[in-house]
Amino acid sequence: MKKALLSMLFTFAACLLAWAQKSLTPAPVGMKPFYISHYGRHELQHNGQVNEYVLTDSAAHKERTVICQMVEHFPEVFVDKMPVDARSMTNACCILAMENAMVQLSTFYPNLNIHHNATRRDLGYLDQQHDQPQAWHQLLRKIIDEADSCITQPLPGISLRYGHETSTTPLVGLFPEGNHIQLVFYRRHLDDQDVLVKVLVDGKAITLPLPTKQSPYYKWSTFRTYCLKRLELLNERREKP
């Protein structure tokens, strides 16, 4: 027990050190974070066996650090019994990445309603190796659909997804390259329809080519429309002979 506590303290201290220099732009007055949508690509290391990879120690530490960042910067999101939906690819290294994150999260908040799974039905949007454009298309569609559903709930919580780092293609050209992409949603109250979203790539807020009164915060409706249009363009290009 004492060893586990010391490990938690050391991990949290390392998290604070890693993110201390990354200041986040204050949210618009009255707006508070309430939902986080996350996609993580982690490092792989071959262990010498055919078609077998392991999660490196540094990658495991990064997954825990990402959770520490969420806890540090968005404490309003973490409430008792909050649902956490985590999905990973079915190989061991992706599952381990997810489990490292879940252990760290449950260490800070033991009363969360955590659901974590790795099934073949999720491979379409998590597996970037075979058909990258199609996988990115499905991933972005999944992010939009889950956000539309979650932001209507009293406790929307967090959506976490874990896949390979094998794809170096930015998410259908929307975001710069990075291992972790997070969409953080803000509102004033439960019935607030004017939801804002901020995009973080590896912990840093990015600027998008969208109209806004306070960058890097954008209306979810504007961001959503922009993403759907990009998906339409992608479909048109794929359908051309």
Phi, psi and omega in degrees: 000315180295320179296319179295321180294317179296320178298318179297317181295318179295320179296316180294320178298318178295322178298313181299320180294319183294328185253005185298326184271359183258086180283143180253140179296129179304144179288157175306151184306128177088349182270135180230144178292142181220347181208140179233130176246123191233140170228127181237131171253124186249164181286144177241148176223125180288137183262011178097347179265154182294127176054033179231128182236157178234157176277124181289159178298320180294323178292319177298319178296321180296321179297320178291324180295322178300318177296318177301321179297315178301313181297320183290316188266338184229056183297335181297335182289330189269099178239161183301135179070012179298135179285137175236118180251111182243132179228144177220166170296167188275354179281160188298320185293323178290320178297319179296323177299314179297316183292325175299318179293319182292321177297316179296318181294316181289338175294319178284319185228088184289347184258019177283154177266085187268127173239117180230138187205159175220104183229161181295335182293340179269355186294332183304320182255351179261336183268108183267359192284324191264319182221082187300310180302317181293321180295316178297321177301312181293323179296313181296320177298320179296317179300315181294312182297316180293323178295316179303321181284314187292323185289352176270354184267149177299324178234081184292326174075224186222140172247123183238134180228140185230122180223191182281164172263008187296331178273129177254011179275124176302157184301096184038041175076008184277317189239155172295164182294142178186162180275333182228126177241129180231134170254119182252125185257142183231148172201169180273322181202175186301322183269005181291119180271348182268065183284137176251157178224144176234138182253127176247132174243115185052041175085356182249132178291139180245158178263134181248155180282058182228150178291140179200152177273340182210090176295141010261034179259130184230150176295133179301321180299320179290315180297317181299314179299318180299315180296318181295324177293321177296324178293322178297317179297320178297318179296319180297319179293324181290329183279343180289139181291000000 
